[in-house]
Structures are given as structure tokens and as C-alpha cells.
Amino acid sequence: MDSLTQVALGAAVGVAVMRRRTAVWKAALWGAVAGTLPDLDVFVEHGDPILNMVRHRAESHALFWLTLFSLPLAAIVARLHGEWALRRRWWLALWLALVTHPLLDALTVYGTQLGLPFSSHPVALGSVFIIDPLVTLPWLAGTAWTLARRGGGKGLRANDVGLLLGCAYLAWGVLAQQEVRAQALAALQAQGVQAERVLVTPAGFSSLLWRVVAIDGGQYLEGYRSLFDADGSMAFDRFDRGAALDAQLGANPGAVRIRAFSHGFYKLHEADGLVRITDLRMGAEPRYSFSFALARRSSALQALPVPLAMGRGPDLRQALPWFWQRLRGLPLSPAR
């Protein structure tokens, strides 16, 4: 999730656990700090854009390492504020603020390696968009109200209610995702598509409009489903995945990493003499956040010494008007 959401969650958790045992600003401050720390891995440069991608949300997001780190962090905070008697409570607050960060990230589609060092599997439920105000605002508002009231009166209850509302919305997203997934599978079956794998994830900023990607051999299908759509039918556009290029790249290290990290939701295409691999989960046809040039075409493919990042964000001037109309259930073709 975005940084503001993680700060808001960490602060809300810190306040909820510490209650009136310490000043509410201390609990909110250190909760926010703990909620931010895992994302400092973005400043680590691995010398390769694909490695930078797949090693984000790795060790710094692993539940095992965060649990170990929470022990000295809590001791430092308790000693710093002269609250050594509260060190166990500080540990619980900071541990929860640390581990809820990757657990929230795991609900997005990116991929979070929760199990390191025992498993490098990137968990990516894909039930919430990376930026969703309906997640952030309850946590932010509840903690802000508590800080304004200095933890007195109804202040702590506001924090609790905000925390509960944000979590309830996340649970709603999981349920909505499963409903859309059932509708997508039924639509694909009705159209004679036996998909190898199906991805259902929010199209952006809410859990009301969903994007569906289905892998069908050497092709992939993309469609959209709004919760306000009038009927259960879904339209899909079909695209080539570049199976021939995939075979030619073979064990190219960058290709191997993206195949695994994307859970098989990737495509290859050739443009301007460069062979590119693209993660199909983040973005929409034809613009994707993560696309990399792996090889150059001469008489045969020649692997590039270092992959080149080729991703580009959406054209918001074109995408946003379509997004809001499609979210309302209007049967529009995607803005390409």
C-alpha cells in the first residue's frame, strides 16, 4: 500500500494497543514509524531493475525478521521515554505495527515475501488497490480525532472505530473479489475459454470496478466488471502473449524472475529491436508499470547485460474519464 496508508495503520495500531498507558502522541508517533520502516528497502539499489522489483517487499517485509527486529526496537523506545516497565506493552504495539504493514501489502497484487527466510513465495491476494481512500481515511481520521482529544473521552473509541472500519472495508474487498471471480469464471466458460489461471484485482482506487486477466495458452484476455453492471455478462479483449519469444529467451535470468514473481501473468513482445517482458498484473493494456527489455535482436537474440526498465504509467487524461464512467456500470470499451 501507499506510504500514507501504512503510516495511518501503524499509528492507529500503536494507539489501540498502548491506550492510556502512555501519551497518545507517543503511541501514534512510534506506531507510524514502525509502520513506515519496512518500506525503507526501496532505497536499496541492487544494480538491476528486475532485482529491484522482485527484492522489494522481501526481507524487510518478512514476518520472522520483523518479529526479531521488534524486540530491540521496543527496548529502545521504552528506555528512551523512561517507560521500561511498559516494555512488553511497547513490544506488542510495535510488533503489531511492523507486521500489519506486510500483511496489508499482501492484500495488493504486487507480491510480498512474508515467509522469508523459509519461503520466498510472493503472497499477492490482489483484493485491494495500492491506493484506496476508503482504507486510509478511517484510520487517519480515527487517530487524528484521538490526538485532538489527547486520548481522553471518546478519543480512544474514535481510533478503535476507525481501525475497525478500515479492516471491515478490507474484508469487504475480499468478498467482492470472490464474487467478481465467480462471475468472470462463469463468463469465460460461457465463451468457451478454459483459462489456465485467472487474476481478479481492483482497476483502481476502490473495490467497485475490477480488472480480470485470464491466461489461455499463448494468449491472454482482459475484461472489466463493475459492481454496478446491469447483468452478469463480461466482454474480454484477447491479446498475444509472445509464446515464441518466451521459448527463445529460455532461462534468461530476468525472464525467470518475472515468470515466478508474476505468478505466470506476463507477456513478451518485440519492439524497436528489443524483446520486452511485462508483468500483466499492474497496469492495463497497453500501459503497464513493470516492463523490461531483456534482449536485443540481431541475427539471433542477444541478452542485454542488464535489463532496461521500460514501464510507463497510464495516460490519466484518457484513463480517468473512462474509469469513472465504467465504474458506474456504463458498458464502455477500455481506453487503449
Sequence and secondary structure as in RCSB ss.txt:
>XXXX:A:sequence
MDSLTQVALGAAVGVAVMRRRTAVWKAALWGAVAGTLPDLDVFVEHGDPILNMVRHRAESHALFWLTLFSLPLAA
IVARLHGEWALRRRWWLALWLALVTHPLLDALTVYGTQLGLPFSSHPVALGSVFIIDPLVTLPWLAGTAWTLARR
GGGKGLRANDVGLLLGCAYLAWGVLAQQEVRAQALAALQAQGVQAERVLVTPAGFSSLLWRVVAIDGGQYLEGYR
SLFDADGSMAFDRFDRGAALDAQLGANPGAVRIRAFSHGFYKLHEADGLVRITDLRMGAEPRYSFSFALARRSSA
LQALPVPLAMGRGPDLRQALPWFWQRLRGLPLSPAR
>XXXX:A:secstr
  HHHHHHHHHHHHHHHHTTSS HHHHHHHHHHHHHGGGGGGG   SSHHHHHHTTTSGGG HHHHHHHHHHHHH
HHHHHTT GGGHHHHHHHHHHHHHHHHHHHTTSSS B TTTTT    B    S SS HHHHHHHHHHHHHHHHTT
T TTHHHHHHHHHHHHHHHHHHHHHHHHHHHHHHHHHHHHTT   SEEEEEESSSSSSEEEEEEEETTEEEEEEE
ETT SSS   EEEEE  HHHHHHHTT HHHHHHHHHTTT EEEEEETTEEEEEETTSEETTEES EEEEEEESSS
EEEEEEEEE      HHHHHHHHHHHHTT       
